């Protein structure tokens, strides 16, 4: 039987990239994303929740990450700062344009786009993780896609 420390180490190994990328997507700043990453795993250690399944664990981590990111954005210090450009390097200009457009979305749309496309989560899991109705997640995905399409419309010519 695994000890609690071993279980937490496994969770850290399996979900660290997802948590960091989600925080980076929401905060657009590496140092803030790293702070949130640490806070999420500190909460995991302190609260020591019992998970019913891998999906439950993933949903808990996503919910805590989103809440921590909201706390950072609410902070007066965060609102008065301008983030340095922490833009990732991409293979093609198109990838960079899409990433930039996603970063410009409002946070509630950015998180559903990130979870759906970058984490390959189905709408049902996103709705469970974010405590939203499936119809709300679907609407947010639809609106986010429309915003992205509008933003990227002129950048790739007349391709559909």
C-alpha positions as a printed Julia matrix, in Angstrom:
160×3 Matrix{Float64}:
   0.0    0.0     0.0
   1.31   3.43   -0.98
   2.04   6.06    1.63
   0.4    9.48    1.4
   3.72  11.04    0.35
   4.05   8.51   -2.49
   0.51   9.23   -3.67
   1.2   12.97   -3.65
   4.45  12.42   -5.53
   2.58  10.45   -8.2
  -0.04  13.21   -8.48
   2.72  15.8    -8.81
   4.43  13.76  -11.52
   1.22  13.12  -13.47
  -0.36  16.57  -13.25
   2.43  19.11  -12.81
   2.61  20.08  -16.48
  -1.17  20.44  -16.76
  -1.36  22.65  -13.65
   1.52  24.88  -14.73
   0.2   25.31  -18.28
  -3.28  26.11  -17.04
  -1.93  28.71  -14.61
   0.3   30.19  -17.31
  -2.63  30.33  -19.69
  -4.76  32.18  -17.14
  -2.11  34.52  -15.74
   0.14  35.05  -18.78
   3.16  35.36  -16.51
   5.66  32.62  -15.67
   6.5   33.73  -12.16
   2.82  34.05  -11.17
   2.11  30.66  -12.78
   4.96  29.13  -10.79
   3.57  30.64   -7.59
   0.13  29.21   -8.32
   1.68  25.86   -9.18
   3.36  25.75   -5.78
   0.2   26.91   -4.0
  -1.88  24.16   -5.63
   0.48  21.44   -4.48
   0.83  22.97   -1.02
  -2.94  22.81   -0.7
  -2.84  19.2    -1.84
  -0.36  18.38    0.92
  -2.19  20.41    3.61
  -5.73  19.27    2.82
  -4.76  15.72    1.9
  -8.05  15.03    0.07
  -9.19  11.5    -0.69
  -9.96  11.09   -4.38
 -12.54   8.66   -5.68
 -10.87   8.4    -9.09
  -8.27   9.9   -11.41
 -10.98  12.13  -12.88
 -11.9   13.39   -9.41
  -8.24  14.16   -8.67
  -7.82  16.0   -11.99
 -11.01  17.99  -11.44
  -9.9   18.97   -7.93
  -6.52  20.14   -9.18
  -8.08  22.16  -11.99
 -10.6   23.77   -9.64
  -7.89  24.71   -7.13
  -5.68  26.07   -9.93
  -8.48  28.22  -11.33
  -9.35  29.52   -7.86
  -5.71  30.35   -7.07
  -5.4   32.19  -10.4
  -8.54  34.18   -9.58
  -7.03  35.11   -6.22
  -3.85  36.32   -7.9
  -5.81  38.41  -10.44
  -7.91  39.92   -7.63
  -4.8   41.06   -5.76
  -4.27  44.84   -5.96
  -0.57  44.37   -6.65
  -1.34  42.18   -9.69
  -3.77  44.75  -11.12
  -1.12  47.49  -10.92
   1.63  45.57  -12.68
   2.34  44.94  -16.32
   3.57  41.43  -17.05
   6.83  40.95  -18.89
   6.52  39.12  -22.14
   6.89  35.44  -21.33
   5.83  34.35  -24.78
   6.66  30.74  -25.55
   8.64  29.91  -28.7
   6.66  28.35  -31.56
   7.63  26.44  -34.68
   5.43  28.48  -37.01
   4.06  32.03  -37.05
   0.53  30.6   -37.2
   1.01  28.8   -33.86
   2.29  32.03  -32.31
  -0.71  33.96  -33.67
  -3.18  31.42  -32.29
  -1.49  31.38  -28.88
  -1.47  35.17  -28.76
  -5.16  35.27  -29.67
  -5.98  32.71  -26.94
  -4.04  34.78  -24.38
  -6.15  37.81  -25.28
  -9.43  36.03  -24.49
 -11.16  36.84  -21.21
 -10.15  34.32  -18.51
 -13.42  32.39  -18.46
 -13.07  31.66  -22.19
  -9.32  31.06  -22.01
  -9.73  28.34  -19.37
 -12.32  26.34  -21.34
 -10.27  26.63  -24.54
  -7.17  25.51  -22.68
  -8.85  22.53  -21.05
 -10.67  21.47  -24.22
  -7.86  21.84  -26.76
  -4.63  21.64  -24.78
  -5.68  19.12  -22.11
  -8.08  17.16  -24.38
 -10.83  17.21  -21.79
 -14.41  16.53  -22.9
 -17.11  19.08  -22.09
 -18.5   16.87  -19.29
 -15.15  16.77  -17.45
 -14.66  20.51  -17.9
 -18.11  21.19  -16.48
 -17.37  18.94  -13.49
 -13.96  20.52  -12.88
 -15.21  24.1   -13.12
 -18.56  23.47  -11.44
 -20.46  24.75  -14.47
 -23.34  23.32  -16.44
 -22.36  21.47  -19.61
 -24.44  23.93  -21.61
 -22.44  26.82  -20.08
 -19.15  25.19  -21.05
 -20.47  24.56  -24.58
 -21.61  28.2   -24.85
 -18.26  29.48  -23.6
 -16.41  27.27  -26.09
 -18.65  28.53  -28.89
 -18.13  32.17  -27.92
 -14.39  31.7   -27.5
 -14.13  30.09  -30.94
 -16.1   32.98  -32.44
 -13.77  35.5   -30.77
 -10.73  33.6   -32.0
 -12.14  33.35  -35.51
 -12.8   37.09  -35.57
  -9.35  37.87  -34.19
  -7.55  35.54  -36.59
  -9.75  36.25  -39.62
  -7.42  38.67  -41.38
  -4.21  36.94  -40.31
  -4.57  33.76  -42.37
  -6.25  35.16  -45.47
  -9.58  33.77  -46.66
  -9.04  30.25  -45.31
 -11.99  28.79  -43.39
